[in-house]
Structure formats: structure tokens, C-alpha cells
Amino acid sequence: MALGEFQLIERFFAQSHVRRPETILGVGDDCALLAVPAGMALAVTMDTLVEARHFPVDTDPCDVGYKALAVNLSDLAATGAQPAWATLSLSLPEADEAWLAAFSAGLFGLAQEHGVELVGGDTVRGPRVITLQLHGFVPPGAALTRKGARPGDLIYVSGTLGDGGAGLAVASGGLACAVADAAWLRGRLDRPTPRVSTGMALRGIATAAVDISDGLAADLGHILERSGVGARVELEALPLSAELLRAASSAQARQWALTAGDDYELCFTVPPEQAAAVAALPVLCTRIGVIEAATGLRIVNGQGQPVTLSATGHDHFSGQQ
Amino acid sequence: MALGEFQLIERFFAQSHVRRPETILGVGDDCALLAVPAGMALAVTMDTLVEARHFPVDTDPCDVGYKALAVNLSDLAATGAQPAWATLSLSLPEADEAWLAAFSAGLFGLAQEHGVELVGGDTVRGPRVITLQLHGFVPPGAALTRKGARPGDLIYVSGTLGDGGAGLAVASGGLACAVADAAWLRGRLDRPTPRVSTGMALRGIATAAVDISDGLAADLGHILERSGVGARVELEALPLSAELLRAASSAQARQWALTAGDDYELCFTVPPEQAAAVAALPVLCTRIGVIEAATGLRIVNGQGQPVTLSATGHDHFSGQQ
């Protein structure tokens, strides 16, 4: 049974599980009408997922819905913003009710956790391409950006790195390991945990922040470029999960950590006197290096000797992913 | 020469021609940061264009860029909102510099006209799918919605209807007519004029409004459903362009006007005492019918006799377009 577009939208997306008090008008008109709280800046971010490029074709549609929101929550986290509203563009080859039911369950499950209300969007027939825009609030002076890192600042990352790259290798059959480790790594690829509370806690502490979607080297590179500084990163300090270290060599694990992307952890810089505040964050954050005045990213081994990277990160057009 | 994603973004999209004073941080960070003026609601709308579905494959990329913004401006117009910021998701099969140059010229040309600043988005490799989200301002109490039409209200449309449908027939080779008329009709399909100033002028005048993207019958139907009313529309009152009437029979022209969509005119309702205010609008608006208490849409001919529609409008999933 084929449902019409409008019926599909009503059935799966008109009922946002979250209702925010600042929403004047949600799904169902030409525009949504939203009241941003006084004194708050609106933070907006938009990410697009293309099937077979940003998620493997065999990905559970529930995880696709989850990830479409999670990658945007990760951008808000890097800004220190509190999530509020989402809009969703769904281009789908057919009106597949089972797919939509699973997708919306994954999306709304995570939305509920973070108080995100779906307030609008578009649904069209076409190749499977999903674009989600997320809106959040942040006091303008407290927003974290890529600009602001200063020489002497310590560089930290949340969680562990390289799991996303390993998960993609598991999905493509390129990594053989224990079933439990494979499932955990695949879960890190498909259902990354956006560091929203960590990002909000870093207001007033971090001097710069970015989320690691394209690999540490590329994303930290954005901080360095915007801040006009350089960095020294200790390769052996990169936090790696026990699952990743069982599944792959440490050299391979570090390579993924630096360049594979899809980790959705935060990389941020703090003045040395804020180290105690970082230690008190709810998520384990690891110091991996230091900001230096000389521009460029220097990766060093345990002996302090420079290490050369074979690739600087993921690039959607010229990269291989 | 293939350019990397980041270079492409910088080259074509980092330089928004418009800078708005309310923009705290634009393109180039994890989130854009925006300050909505005090006392204004934020109006947001998102539309997706899929190649071969929402625009013919031979469409000039300049017109694709124009239309991606125009269809969203049309939604803001239907809300009575003033345009402010756009975000753009571009999924493209290759890094085609000529295509991007033309697309961005079309987009930024219209953006400049309406004071729209591009503040963020995403660029990925994939099938050609374009999603644009537009943000605008409107005093919350003055926003136009689909709800609010009352029995006795007069129904108006701006401009002329059916040109978009005829333009699509021209594009597909299904309509043979004079070259100048064909070019004009194709122009109405590819470069519709969003009725932004008309929408803003209708604040405090219209009781309900919608933009005609899916055909008058379907879009007026949204007003009727949301307002819990019905309508009588006089078929022969529908405003048709001279070009359309030269290119097609009046029966075909009216059919396109009612059901083809892609016109991006406004349909709105006003109390009879506001008829003089409508006559003073900068764009010619035509009275086509009246809101009635009995639900349903009744289309009548010059003798007041009911006319039956063969299709009620465009539906992206179950329709043919």
C-alpha cells in the first residue's frame, strides 16, 4: 500500500515527541514560528547523509535516523549550545513504511533525550539523501568556536578516537576481529554519542573547540587555522578503546584516530589553569598535546620525534572515505 | 582539476554577498551564531529540489540556484516574514566548477535582492539533491498561517496561475507554442518571483495565507482544512497570463492553474472590508472566490454549476509530476 506524501509526513513526523515552550507553530504550515529566548544566540548547523557514502547500505534505518540527528548534535556540542529544534529533509526512493517507522524511531528516541522538537522540513521522492538542520541556544559571549586557541593552551579530546574508522572497516569486511568487538565498533560508527553536556560544560573553560567528524588531524587543523596557531600532538597520547586495540594494531588504530573521522568526539583547547575543570567533566577527556605559536600540526612519537601522516583527513570530494 | 570540498565551499559559498548586522558568526565553524531581533519570532522553512523531479535535467544551474532560494522565499512570503539567513546542503555527483559558479551566481543574485545571508550548510558527494533552509523574522502576532480563514472572507491569488505547469510542459516537449511564449512560460517555471513584499504587506490584512507550490486546489485545501471551513472558487475568475492563453486552451490552462503547481504565487483570505487594502498591494491580486462555512472545495463555472477536478494536486510520492 502506497501512502501519499502528506499522509506519510503526518503519520511519522507530525507527532514530535517533544514540545518546547518556545515553539509558536510547529510542523504543518509554510513556516515554523519559533521564539528564541531573550539574551540567547541561535546556533544553527546542517548535515547531510548520503546512503553508501555517509552510512553503509546495510545500516539499520533506526541507526540512520539516530545518526542524522547525532552528527548535528555533535556540532552543537562543539559550540557549547543547548539543542532545541530540528528540521528534516528526507529524499527517499519509495514510500517505505517500515523504513520510515524505524528511521523515525531512531530519530525521535535521540531527540527526546536531548529535548529536540521537530518543527518542519520536506519529504520528496528521490535518491536516499537525508539533511537535518539543528537549532540550539547559547549565550553569545559563551559560545565555543574554532577561533581562540592560544600558545600554551592544552589540547584535549573526549572519549576515544579511531572507533568510527574501525567500525567502517568492520562494515566493509576489511577488519576481522572478535564478534563482540566488531559489534561495539560498528555501534560507535552507527550510534555515536554526541557530547552535548560536555560541550555545554566547556562554556567559559575552553578557548576553542571542534567536533571530530573528519579525523583529528583535519579537525584540529581547523582550530589551528582559525586561531592562527600551531600544535604539537603526542601520537601515543591519543585515547584508544580497548575494543579497538584488540581489533587492530596500535599503528592502524592511531592512523584511524588521526584521519578516519566519524568519531564525533570533541577536540578542545584550555589554558593550563583550567586542567582541573577538565578533570571534573562528566566524560573522560584526555590531554593529547599543546598549542604552540609556530603554525602547523606537529605529531610526535614517544621520543618526541616527528611522525609523518599519510593523509590529513577525510574530504568528501577528493578523499576516498 | 578537481577541487577539494573545503576549497569549493570557500571559493563559492564562504563569500556571502550580504552581511546582516544580526549575524554573530557565519560560514566556517561548527555552527553559525545568529541574533534574532528582540520581539521577533523566527520563521523557518526548508525545501528540497531533486534533479529531474523538481527541475528538468536541462535547467541552467544558475536557475537551479535561483529556484532553490525562491521556493523558500515563497514560504516566508506566505508567513509574512522578512527574509534573513539561509543554510544550504548541496549533494553533487562531482566537483564541477562551472556548475557551482553558475548555481552560486543564481543563488546569490536573488539572495542579495532580498537581504539573505548564507550562514552555513554542508557539501557532499552524491546524487544531485539541493536542500535550502531559510530563516526570517515576523512579529509573532502578525504572522500569516493557514489557519484563520472565516466564512465570508474573500479568497485572492497574486499574479497569474498555471504558468508553472505550462512551463513544465514546454520543458518536456509537451506544449508547442510561439518561441517567445515558450521562453516566458519556461522562465516562470525556472525563475518564479517570490511574493515577499506582498506577504509582508498582508500582515494585519489577511486572515490566512499559503503559497501555491502544489496547485491551487491542494494549497487552498490546506487553508480550508486548517481553518475548518470550505470555499467556493469561480473557475473563470482564475487569473491566467496572456502567454498561457495563447499557448494552450483555456480548459487546459485552468487545469494547470488548479492542479499543476510550481506557480509560487500567494493564495490568501481577507475579510470583505479589507478589499480596498488588497487593491492597494504592489502586485495585482485577483479575487477568485469566497470562504464558506460548509467544508470542502467547490469549484463552479460561470453559471455557478459545480466543476469536477480530475486531480486535486501534486503529491511527491503518489503523484506523477
Contacts between the chains, C-beta under 8 A, distances in Angstrom:
chain1	res1	chain2	res2	distance
A	2	B	317	6.9
A	2	B	318	5.6
A	3	B	317	7.2
A	3	B	318	7.5
A	4	B	315	4.8
A	4	B	317	5.8
A	4	B	318	4.5
A	4	B	319	8.0
A	5	B	315	5.2
A	5	B	316	4.4
A	5	B	317	4.4
A	5	B	318	7.1
A	6	B	315	6.9
A	8	B	317	6.6
A	24	B	41	5.6
A	24	B	140	5.6
A	24	B	143	7.6
A	25	B	143	7.4
A	25	B	145	6.4
A	28	B	146	7.8
A	28	B	226	7.5
A	29	B	79	7.3
A	29	B	145	5.1
A	29	B	146	5.3
A	29	B	147	7.8
A	29	B	226	7.6
A	30	B	45	6.2
A	30	B	75	4.3
A	30	B	76	7.7
A	30	B	78	4.0
A	30	B	79	5.4
A	30	B	145	7.9
A	30	B	146	7.3
A	30	B	209	7.7
A	30	B	210	6.3
A	30	B	211	5.9
A	31	B	43	4.0
A	31	B	44	6.0
A	31	B	45	4.5
A	31	B	75	5.6
A	31	B	76	6.2
A	31	B	78	7.5
A	31	B	79	4.2
A	31	B	81	6.4
A	31	B	136	7.4
A	31	B	143	7.8
A	32	B	43	7.2
A	32	B	44	5.1
A	32	B	45	7.4
A	33	B	41	4.7
A	33	B	42	7.3
A	33	B	43	5.7
A	33	B	79	7.4
A	33	B	138	7.2
A	33	B	140	6.5
A	33	B	143	5.5
A	34	B	41	6.4
A	34	B	42	4.5
A	34	B	43	7.8
A	34	B	44	6.5
A	35	B	41	5.6
A	35	B	42	7.5
A	35	B	140	6.7
A	36	B	36	4.6
A	36	B	42	5.9
A	38	B	38	6.9
A	41	B	24	5.6
A	41	B	33	4.7
A	41	B	34	6.4
A	41	B	35	5.6
A	42	B	33	7.3
A	42	B	34	4.5
A	42	B	35	7.5
A	42	B	36	5.9
A	42	B	42	6.8
A	43	B	31	4.0
A	43	B	32	7.2
A	43	B	33	5.7
A	43	B	34	7.8
A	44	B	31	6.0
A	44	B	32	5.1
A	44	B	34	6.5
A	44	B	85	7.8
A	44	B	87	6.3
A	44	B	119	7.1
A	44	B	120	6.2
A	44	B	135	7.7
A	45	B	30	6.3
A	45	B	31	4.5
A	45	B	32	7.4
A	45	B	120	6.5
A	46	B	87	4.7
A	46	B	88	7.8
A	46	B	89	5.7
A	46	B	120	6.1
A	46	B	121	5.2
A	46	B	122	5.4
A	46	B	131	7.9
A	46	B	133	6.7
A	47	B	89	7.9
A	47	B	122	5.2
A	48	B	89	4.4
A	48	B	91	5.9
A	48	B	122	4.6
A	48	B	124	5.1
A	48	B	126	7.8
A	48	B	131	7.2
A	50	B	91	5.8
A	50	B	124	5.6
A	50	B	125	7.3
A	50	B	126	3.5
A	50	B	127	7.5
A	53	B	124	6.8
A	53	B	125	6.4
A	53	B	126	5.8
A	54	B	124	7.1
A	75	B	30	4.3
A	75	B	31	5.6
A	76	B	30	7.7
A	76	B	31	6.2
A	78	B	30	4.0
A	78	B	31	7.4
A	79	B	29	7.3
A	79	B	30	5.4
A	79	B	31	4.1
A	79	B	33	7.3
A	81	B	31	6.4
A	85	B	44	7.8
A	87	B	44	6.3
A	87	B	46	4.7
A	87	B	133	6.1
A	88	B	46	7.8
A	89	B	46	5.7
A	89	B	47	7.9
A	89	B	48	4.4
A	89	B	89	7.4
A	89	B	131	4.3
A	91	B	48	5.9
A	91	B	50	5.8
A	91	B	129	5.3
A	94	B	317	8.0
A	95	B	317	4.7
A	95	B	318	7.6
A	119	B	44	7.1
A	120	B	44	6.2
A	120	B	45	6.6
A	120	B	46	6.1
A	121	B	46	5.2
A	122	B	46	5.4
A	122	B	47	5.3
A	122	B	48	4.6
A	122	B	131	7.2
A	123	B	316	6.7
A	123	B	317	7.7
A	124	B	48	5.1
A	124	B	50	5.6
A	124	B	53	6.8
A	124	B	54	7.2
A	124	B	316	5.0
A	125	B	50	7.3
A	125	B	53	6.4
A	125	B	316	5.3
A	125	B	317	5.5
A	126	B	48	7.8
A	126	B	50	3.5
A	126	B	53	5.8
A	126	B	127	7.1
A	126	B	129	5.9
A	127	B	50	7.5
A	127	B	126	7.1
A	127	B	127	3.9
A	127	B	129	6.5
A	129	B	91	5.3
A	129	B	126	5.9
A	129	B	127	6.5
A	129	B	129	4.4
A	131	B	46	7.9
A	131	B	48	7.2
A	131	B	89	4.3
A	131	B	122	7.3
A	131	B	131	4.2
A	133	B	46	6.7
A	133	B	87	6.1
A	133	B	133	5.1
A	135	B	44	7.7
A	136	B	31	7.4
A	138	B	33	7.2
A	140	B	24	5.6
A	140	B	33	6.5
A	140	B	35	6.7
A	143	B	24	7.6
A	143	B	25	7.4
A	143	B	31	7.8
A	143	B	33	5.5
A	145	B	25	6.4
A	145	B	29	5.1
A	145	B	30	7.9
A	146	B	28	7.7
A	146	B	29	5.3
A	146	B	30	7.3
A	147	B	29	7.8
A	209	B	30	7.7
A	210	B	30	6.3
A	211	B	30	5.9
A	226	B	28	7.5
A	226	B	29	7.6
A	315	B	4	4.8
A	315	B	5	5.2
A	315	B	6	6.9
A	316	B	5	4.5
A	316	B	123	6.8
A	316	B	124	4.9
A	316	B	125	5.3
A	317	B	2	6.8
A	317	B	3	7.1
A	317	B	4	5.8
A	317	B	5	4.4
A	317	B	8	6.6
A	317	B	94	7.9
A	317	B	95	4.7
A	317	B	123	7.7
A	317	B	125	5.5
A	318	B	2	5.7
A	318	B	3	7.5
A	318	B	4	4.4
A	318	B	5	7.1
A	318	B	95	7.5
A	319	B	4	7.8
